[in-house]
Amino acid sequence: MNTRWTVVLSAGDPSSPNAAAALETLCRAYWYPLYAYVRRRGYSVEDAEDLTQAFFGWLLEARSISTADRAKGRFRGFLLTRLNHFLADEWDRRTAQKRGGGQRLVPLEGGAAESRYQLEPADPRSPDKLYEYRWAVTLLERVFERLQNEYTAHGKTALFEELKGCLVQARTAVRYAEAAGRLGLSEGALRVAAHRLRQRYRDLLRSEIADTVSGPEELEDELRHVFRVLTG
């Protein structure tokens, strides 16, 4: 299974450009759970933005790829472990450096991240548990966005808008007869379209998860873990 995370894990040369690109793609996708984790640890908005930015800059340097441990398996676990090490080491050093510490910068939506963080309801769970939850939510958001983009690219925006409720709510949330009338389809055809939408969503979800584990044997376990986290 040649996924982004396995490219990182299998890079014999720490300076491998393929591994670096794969790691950067993954980091860009899942930076928000880390930002929120830093904020939940008690850091200010400015410090959380600086530290998250500096962490990505440090991690994406080629030498940092070699710290990936195949035995640790999942990318989410690798990220949190490395972030905790970074926070323990970085706080004393960062005051002597300008933002970014001379490392490469990864564009992060700092303001958007804080706005999103402030909109989240108060939650008594530990930073680690909330990190897992935000990771799962971010993963589902990415899958939903990928699916929406696919339908838009194929000129099926209206169909997606009518059926998206069956992905995030009970299937009965979609009034098939009414939606079919608006789209000029039979109710039967719309139900088939809804089935295909759900199937494509499941396929994309598995693909997204596969990119963050080190082997096919871990995919099903990670999928179950995601839903355990979401259902609390």
N, C-alpha and C positions, 0 to 999 in steps of 0.2 A: 504494500500500500504506500504509494509515493505521495504523501501529503506534506504540507508545509512544515509541520512539526517533525516528521520523520526526516525531512531534508536537513533540518537543524541538528537533530540527534545523530545523523549518520555522517555528518561532515568530518572527514578525517583531518582536514586542514582547518584550524580555527579561523583563518582568513578567507575561507571559501565565500565568494560573492553570492553564490546561490543560497547558502545558509543564511548569510546576512540579510539578503532580500526577503527570504521566507520569514525570518524572525521579525523584521521590521513590519511586514504585512500583518502578522499576528498581533504585534504590539499596538499598531494603529487601531486595530479592530477592538481591542479590549483594554484600552487605557482608562476608560471611565471607572470601572470597578476598583482600579488601583488608586485613582485620585480620591474617590469616595472613602476608600480604606484609610488613606493618609489623613483625610479630614476627620474621620471618626476616631483616629488615634489622638486627636486633640490639637493638631496643627492649625494655624490660622489659614485663611484663604490664600494669602500671598505665599506663605511658607509651603503650603500644599502644592500650589502651582509650580513653585521653584523646584521643590523636591521631586515631584513627579516628572517634570521636564528633565531634570538632571539625571534621574534614574534611567529614563529611556536613553538618554545620550550615552550614559555609561554602559548600559546593557547592550546597546547596538554596536558598540565598538567590537571589532572582530575578536579580540581576546576574550570577551565575555561569553562568547558562544560556547567555548570549551567547558564552561561550568555546567552545561546541561547534562543531566544524568539520566540515561535511559531507564535506570531502575526506578526513578521517581515518576516516570510515565507521563502524567498529564501536564499540559502546558500551564493550566491555572495554578497548579501546585508549585511548579517551577517559578512562576512569576512572583507568587506571594513569598516564597522562601527567599528569593534573591532580593525582593524589596525590603524585607525585614532586616536582612544583613546590611543592605545599603543604608537604611535609616539609622541603624546602630553605628555605622562608621562615618556617615556623611555629615551629621549635624555639627560636629566639631570642626570639620574642614571647610564647610561651605561658606562660613562667614568671611574667609580670606579670599574668596573667589567671586567673580561676577557671575551673574545668572548664566547657567549653562556650564560653568567651569571650564570653558575652552573646548568642550566636547561638541560633537555634531548635535544640532537641534532637530527635534522631531516636532512639526507643527501640531500643537494640541489646542483644543478649543477651551481655554481656561475659563473665560467668562461664561460660556455655555455650560461647562461642567458645574460651576458653582450655582448657576441658576437651576440646573437640574437637581443638584444636591439639596438646595433649599426647598424645593417643591416636594421632596420626599417626606412622608409622614414620620413622626418620631418612632423609633424602633428600639426595643430594649435588648435586642440581640447583640452579641459581642461583635467587634470589628471583623473577626475571622468569619463568623456566620453570615454577617451582612455582605462580606466580600463574595462568598459563595452564591448568595442570592442574587446580588447584582451581576455577577458573572453569568448566571443562568438567564436572567432577564435580558441582558445585552445580547446573548447568543440568540434568543428567540426574536429579538428586535431585528437583528441582522438577517435572519432567515426570512422574516416577514418582508423586509425591505427588498431582499433579493427576488422574492417571488413577485412582489408588486412591480419591480422593474422589468421582470420577464414579461409579464402580462402587458405592461405599457409598451414595451418594445414590439410586441406582436399586435398592437392595436386593439387590445382587449381591456382597456382601462375600465369601461363601463361594466363589463362582466365581473371584473375583480371587485369593484366597489359594491356591487350587489351581493357578492358571495363571501366577502371577507369576514362577515359576521360568523360564518360557520367554522372559522379557524380560531377565533378568540372567545366565542360564546357557544352555548348549546346549539346543536344543529337546528333546533326548532326556532332559533332566532331569525332564520331566513324564511320569509314568507314567499315560498316558491311560486305560487300561482301569480301573485302580484308582480314579483320581480320578472317572471317570464313574460308577462304582458308588457312591461316597460321595455324589455329587450327584444321583443318580437320573436320569442322562442316558445316552444311547447314546454310545459312543466316537466315532462320527462327528460327533454334535452337539457334543461337547466340542472336537474338533479344529477345527470351524468357529468355535466361540467363541474358541479360542486364536488363530486367524487374525485375527479381528476385534479381539482385544485388541492384537495386535502392530501392526495397521494403525492403530488409534487412538493407540497409543504413538508411532508415526512421525508421525502428523498433529500431535499435541501437541508433539512435539520440534521440528518445523518451525515451528509457531506460536511457541514459546518463543524460538527463534533469530531468527525474523523480527522480534520485538520489540526486538532488540539490533543490528540492521543498518539501513542507511539506504535500502535499495532491494531489490527482488526479485532483481536481478542478483547481489547479494552473498550471498543466502541459501544457495545450493548450495555456494559456496566456503567459507562459514563452517561449514556442516555437515561438509564434508570436513575442515576444520581441526580441528573438535572431535574427530573420530575419530582424526586423526593424533596429536593431543595425548594422547589416552587410551591409544593403543597405543604411544606412546613412540618 
